[in-house]
Amino acid sequence: MGEIFVDSASLQDINRFLELYPELQKVVGMPAQFRVVLDANVAVADLLHKLDRPNVRNTAIEECAAAGVLEVHAPRWLDKEMTTRTIPKAARQNKIDPTPLFSLWAAYREMLVWDETLQRPEDIDPECVDADDMPYITLEGKVDAIGILSRDKHIAALGGTPLSLEFVLTVRRYARAASVHLNIYVNGSLIGAFGYAAVMAIVSKAKDVFMGLPPIVRALLVIGLAAAIIHPGSRQWILNKLAVVGELGSIAWPEILSLVDKATSSQEEAAGQLKAINKMISEKDGVRLPQKGAEAHSNR
């Protein structure tokens, strides 16, 4: 079996699915989510990256936001700062037309959770030397974020918690590993590899056959069938397979074991990345650590 590719954005669907089934949450855990604030210098760096590499669909921040592992907040001041200062300045420094950057910004800002009350830095602390940074620092505390995605050295001096590019990249590695692990466990990815014979064994109540499967395989198959019942397309697939009589020996054991190994290795990778993330940030209520039985994932 070749390398399994799973779009990390599928974690959003996984999350919604698990919220409907608390008992399943206890088995596989919930995807982690980190609440952050976005500063203008990081936002414009993302736009320049997209402009230089038009083949890149999403930056690391966008990918993590699409996956739901980053909840990215911004004061409305960011929009004004980007359009009146940051983008024009970046265009001058790079000697480029600002128009493409404005277009990219119009799409990029759709992922943000806006705070409409923080529109003017001078309204927060008119005597602050770095007043432009205050909306971000204020918002960090207001939404109980774990920090601010920023390259500004003044953020820490003013009481904010700067988050580096390495933090974002580590969160992305977590999202990619977790998406593979949870999709295999939750979305019934194993059904196709198990083949119709395994489905037949369960449906026909051949308990001796079913109980002869390894415990993790039994759990994965049951979870896969549960997911299939909810998704009409998968349900029809099962019905089509049940219309054919086959031998139990047709089960593709190598593919089964390959998927189980992939699920296990991806779970371990996600747990390792989550541990690295927790080392980068101070303990705050913006992140809730894993509950018992969900070691690879933290709850929102």
Stockholm file with secondary structure:
# STOCKHOLM 1.0

chainA/1-300         MGEIFVDSASLQDINRFLELYPELQKVVGMPAQFRVVLDANVAVADLLHKLDRPNVRNTAIEECAAAGVLEVHAPRWLDKEMTTRTIPKAARQNKIDPTPLFSLWAAYREMLVWDETLQRPEDIDPECVDADDMPYITLEGKVDAIGILSRDKHIAALGGTPLSLEFVLTVRRYARAASVHLNIYVNGSLIGAFGYAAVMAIVSKAKDVFMGLPPIVRALLVIGLAAAIIHPGSRQWILNKLAVVGELGSIAWPEILSLVDKATSSQEEAAGQLKAINKMISEKDGVRLPQKGAEAHSNR
#=GR chainA/1-300 SS CCCCCCCGGGHHHHHHHHHHCHHHHHHHCCCCCEEEEECHHHHHHHHHHHHHCTTCCCCHHHHHHHHTSEEEEEEHHHHHHIIIIIHHHHHHHHTCCSHHHHHHHHHHGGGCEEETTCCCGGGTCTTCTTGGGHHHHHHHHHTTCSEEECCCTHHHHTTCCEECHHHHHHHHHHHHHHHHHHHHHHSCHHHHHHHHHHHHHHHTTCHHHHHTSCHHHHHHHHHHHHHHHHSHHHHHHHHHHHTSCCCGGGSCHHHHHHHHHHHHHHHHHHHHHHHHHHHHSCCCTTSCCCCTTCTTCCCC
#=GC SS_cons         CCCCCCCGGGHHHHHHHHHHCHHHHHHHCCCCCEEEEECHHHHHHHHHHHHHCTTCCCCHHHHHHHHTSEEEEEEHHHHHHIIIIIHHHHHHHHTCCSHHHHHHHHHHGGGCEEETTCCCGGGTCTTCTTGGGHHHHHHHHHTTCSEEECCCTHHHHTTCCEECHHHHHHHHHHHHHHHHHHHHHHSCHHHHHHHHHHHHHHHTTCHHHHHTSCHHHHHHHHHHHHHHHHSHHHHHHHHHHHTSCCCGGGSCHHHHHHHHHHHHHHHHHHHHHHHHHHHHSCCCTTSCCCCTTCTTCCCC
//
